[in-house]
Amino acid sequence: MKKENELSKIIIACALEAHRTLGGPGLLESIYEEALVHELGQHSADVQRQVLLPVNYKGKVLANSLRIDLLVDNLVIVESKATTQYHTVFESQLLTYLR
């Protein structure tokens, strides 16, 4: 199994390859996500898409779950974004997943 840093380098390289090949922005997030999954598969990564993450509120599991775009090797969360500008809410979203 790969370590987080090694795996992160592979993920970034795959994301850049998908972006270069498809161009962008301009396509739907799901298109970039699918291309990234393909690229990661070329590196034998185990990728789960649209993983449901239950939300526990005061001991009760809520009916609505969070949805992680990609979980790579059960170790790294990848949140796909098709946007021209970074927003701090993206960081907050990932931190929520990690909690």
PAZAPA-4460 file (N, C-alpha, C; in steps of 0.05 Angstrom, whole numbers, plus 32768, in hexadecimal, padded with zeros to 4 digits):
% residues 99
    n_x    n_y    n_z   ca_x   ca_y   ca_z    c_x    c_y    c_z   seq   type   mol
   8011   7FE8   8000   8000   8000   8000   8012   8019   8000     1      M     A
   8009   802C   7FF1   8019   8045   7FEF   8014   8057   8007     2      K     A
   8027   8067   800D   8025   807B   8023   8016   8093   8018     3      K     A
   800B   80A4   802A   7FFC   80BB   8022   800A   80CE   800F     4      E     A
   8023   80D5   8015   8032   80E8   8005   8038   80DC   7FE9     5      N     A
   8040   80C3   7FE7   8045   80B6   7FCD   802B   80B5   7FBD     6      E     A
   8015   80AE   7FCA   7FFB   80AC   7FBD   7FF2   80C8   7FB4     7      L     A
   7FF6   80DC   7FC4   7FEE   80F7   7FBD   7FFD   8101   7FA4     8      S     A
   8016   80FA   7FA1   8025   8102   7F89   8019   80F5   7F70     9      K     A
   8012   80DC   7F73   8005   80CD   7F5C   7FEB   80DA   7F55    10      I     A
   7FDB   80E0   7F69   7FC0   80ED   7F65   7FC3   8108   7F57    11      I     A
   7FD6   8118   7F60   7FDA   8132   7F53   7FE3   812F   7F37    12      I     A
   7FF6   811D   7F32   7FFF   8118   7F16   7FE8   810F   7F04    13      A     A
   7FD7   80FD   7F0F   7FC0   80F3   7EFF   7FAC   8109   7EFA    14      C     A
   7FA8   811A   7F0E   7F95   8130   7F0B   7F9F   8144   7EF6    15      A     A
   7FB9   814A   7EF6   7FC4   815C   7EE2   7FC2   8150   7EC6    16      L     A
   7FC7   8136   7EC4   7FC5   8129   7EAA   7FA8   812A   7EA0    17      E     A
   7F95   8125   7EB1   7F78   8126   7EA9   7F71   8143   7EA0    18      A     A
   7F7B   8156   7EAF   7F75   8172   7EA9   7F82   817B   7E8E    19      H     A
   7F9B   8173   7E8A   7FA9   817A   7E71   7F9B   816D   7E59    20      R     A
   7F93   8154   7E5D   7F87   8145   7E46   7F6B   8150   7E40    21      T     A
   7F5B   8155   7E54   7F3F   815E   7E50   7F3E   817C   7E4B    22      L     A
   7F52   818B   7E55   7F50   81A8   7E54   7F3E   81B0   7E6B    23      G     A
   7F3C   81C9   7E6E   7F29   81D2   7E82   7F32   81EC   7E8F    24      G     A
   7F21   81F7   7E9F   7F07   81EB   7EA6   7EF3   81ED   7E8F    25      P     A
   7EDC   81E2   7E93   7EC7   81E4   7E7F   7EB6   81CB   7E7D    26      G     A
   7EC0   81B5   7E89   7EB0   819D   7E89   7EA4   8198   7EA4    27      L     A
   7E92   8186   7EA6   7E86   817F   7EBF   7E9A   8171   7ED2    28      L     A
   7E96   8175   7EEB   7EA7   8169   7EFF   7EA9   814B   7EFC    29      E     A
   7E92   813E   7EF5   7E91   8121   7EF2   7EA3   8117   7EDB    30      S     A
   7EA7   8127   7EC7   7EB9   8120   7EB1   7ED6   811F   7EBA    31      I     A
   7EDE   8134   7EC8   7EF9   8135   7ED3   7EFD   811E   7EE7    32      Y     A
   7EE9   8119   7EF7   7EEB   8103   7F0B   7EEF   80E8   7EFD    33      E     A
   7EE0   80E3   7EE8   7EE2   80CA   7EDA   7EFD   80C7   7ECD    34      E     A
   7F07   80DC   7EC2   7F22   80DC   7EB6   7F37   80D7   7ECB    35      A     A
   7F34   80E3   7EE2   7F47   80DF   7EF8   7F47   80C2   7F02    36      L     A
   7F2F   80B7   7F04   7F2D   809B   7F0C   7F3B   8089   7EF7    37      V     A
   7F38   808F   7EDE   7F46   8080   7EC9   7F65   8082   7ECD    38      H     A
   7F6F   809A   7ED1   7F8B   809E   7ED4   7F96   8090   7EED    39      E     A
   7F87   8091   7F03   7F8F   8084   7F1B   7F8F   8065   7F18    40      L     A
   7F7D   805C   7F08   7F7C   803F   7F02   7F95   8036   7EF3    41      G     A
   7FA1   8048   7EE3   7FBA   8042   7ED5   7FD1   803E   7EE9    42      Q     A
   7FCE   8048   7F01   7FE2   8046   7F16   7FDA   8031   7F2B    43      H     A
   7FC7   8020   7F24   7FBD   800B   7F36   7FB2   8015   7F51    44      S     A
   7FA7   802D   7F51   7F9B   8038   7F69   7F7F   802C   7F6C    45      A     A
   7F77   8027   7F84   7F5C   801E   7F8A   7F4B   8038   7F8F    46      D     A
   7F38   803D   7F7D   7F29   8056   7F7F   7F0C   8050   7F83    47      V     A
   7F00   805C   7F98   7EE4   805A   7F9C   7ED8   8076   7F96    48      Q     A
   7EC2   8075   7F87   7EB5   808E   7F7F   7E9B   8093   7F8E    49      R     A
   7E96   80AC   7F94   7E7D   80B5   7FA1   7E77   80A5   7FBA    50      Q     A
   7E8A   80A4   7FCC   7E88   8095   7FE5   7E77   80A4   7FF9    51      V     A
   7E62   8097   8003   7E50   80A3   8016   7E5D   80A3   8032    52      L     A
   7E5C   80BA   803F   7E68   80BD   805A   7E52   80C6   806D    53      L     A
   7E4A   80B4   807F   7E34   80BA   8091   7E3B   80D2   80A3    54      P     A
   7E26   80E2   80AA   7E2A   80F8   80BC   7E1D   80F1   80D7    55      V     A
   7E2D   80F3   80EC   7E24   80ED   8107   7E1E   8107   8115    56      N     A
   7E05   810B   811E   7DFE   8123   812B   7DF3   811C   8147    57      Y     A
   7E03   8122   815B   7DFB   811D   8177   7DF3   8100   817B    58      K     A
   7E02   80EE   816F   7DFD   80D1   8173   7DE9   80C6   815F    59      G     A
   7DDE   80D6   814E   7DCA   80CD   813A   7DD7   80CF   811F    60      K     A
   7DD5   80BA   810F   7DDE   80BB   80F4   7DC8   80C7   80E3    61      V     A
   7DCF   80DD   80D6   7DBB   80EC   80C6   7DB4   80DC   80AC    62      L     A
   7D9D   80E1   80A1   7D94   80D3   8089   7DA5   80DC   8071    63      A     A
   7DAD   80F5   8070   7DBE   80FE   805A   7DDC   80FA   8061    64      N     A
   7DEA   80F0   804E   7E07   80EB   8051   7E17   80FF   8041    65      S     A
   7E30   8103   8048   7E43   8112   8038   7E4C   80FF   8021    66      L     A
   7E56   810A   800C   7E5F   80F9   7FF6   7E7B   8102   7FEE    67      R     A
   7E8E   80EF   7FF2   7EAA   80F3   7FEA   7EAD   80EC   7FCC    68      I     A
   7EB8   80FE   7FBD   7EBB   80F9   7FA0   7ECC   80E0   7F9B    69      D     A
   7EE4   80E0   7FA5   7EF6   80C8   7FA1   7F04   80C2   7FBB    70      L     A
   7F07   80A8   7FC1   7F17   809E   7FD6   7F2C   808C   7FCA    71      L     A
   7F45   8093   7FCB   7F5A   8085   7FBE   7F6A   8074   7FD1    72      V     A
   7F6B   805A   7FCB   7F79   8047   7FDC   7F70   8048   7FF9    73      D     A
   7F57   8050   7FFD   7F4C   8052   8018   7F5C   8064   802A    74      N     A
   7F6A   8077   801E   7F7D   8087   802D   7F7B   80A5   8027    75      L     A
   7F76   80AC   800E   7F76   80C9   8006   7F5A   80D0   7FFB    76      V     A
   7F4F   80E6   8005   7F35   80F0   7FFB   7F3C   8104   7FE5    77      I     A
   7F2E   8101   7FCE   7F31   8114   7FB8   7F16   8121   7FB3    78      V     A
   7F14   813B   7FB5   7EFC   814A   7FAF   7F00   8157   7F94    79      E     A
   7EF1   814F   7F80   7EF3   815B   7F65   7EE4   8175   7F64    80      S     A
   7EF1   8189   7F57   7EE5   81A3   7F53   7EEB   81AC   7F37    81      K     A
   7ED7   81B5   7F29   7EDA   81C0   7F0E   7ED3   81DE   7F0F    82      A     A
   7EE7   81ED   7F17   7EE2   820A   7F1C   7EFC   8219   7F14    83      T     A
   7EF8   8232   7F0F   7F10   8243   7F07   7F1C   8250   7F20    84      T     A
   7F0E   8250   7F37   7F18   825D   7F4F   7F16   824B   7F67    85      Q     A
   7F2A   824C   7F77   7F2B   823E   7F91   7F19   824D   7FA5    86      Y     A
   7F0C   823E   7FB6   7EFC   824B   7FCB   7F01   823C   7FE5    87      H     A
   7F04   824A   7FFB   7F0A   823E   8015   7EF5   822A   801E    88      T     A
   7EDD   822B   8013   7EC9   8218   801B   7ED1   81FB   8012    89      V     A
   7EE2   81F9   7FFD   7EEB   81DF   7FF5   7EFC   81D2   800B    90      F     A
   7F0C   81E2   8018   7F1C   81D8   802F   7F0A   81CF   8046    91      E     A
   7EF7   81E0   804C   7EE4   81D9   8061   7ED6   81BF   805C    92      S     A
   7ECE   81BB   8043   7EC1   81A2   803B   7ED2   818A   8041    93      Q     A
   7EEB   818B   8039   7EFD   8175   803E   7F03   8170   805C    94      L     A
   7F06   8186   806B   7F0A   8183   8087   7EF2   8176   8095    95      L     A
   7EDA   817C   808B   7EC2   8170   8096   7EC2   8152   8091    96      T     A
   7ECB   8149   8079   7ECD   812D   8072   7EE0   811F   8085    97      Y     A
   7EF6   812C   808B   7F0B   811F   809C   7F02   811D   80B9    98      L     A
   7EF1   812F   80C2   7EE7   812D   80DD   7ED5   8115   80E0    99      R     A
***
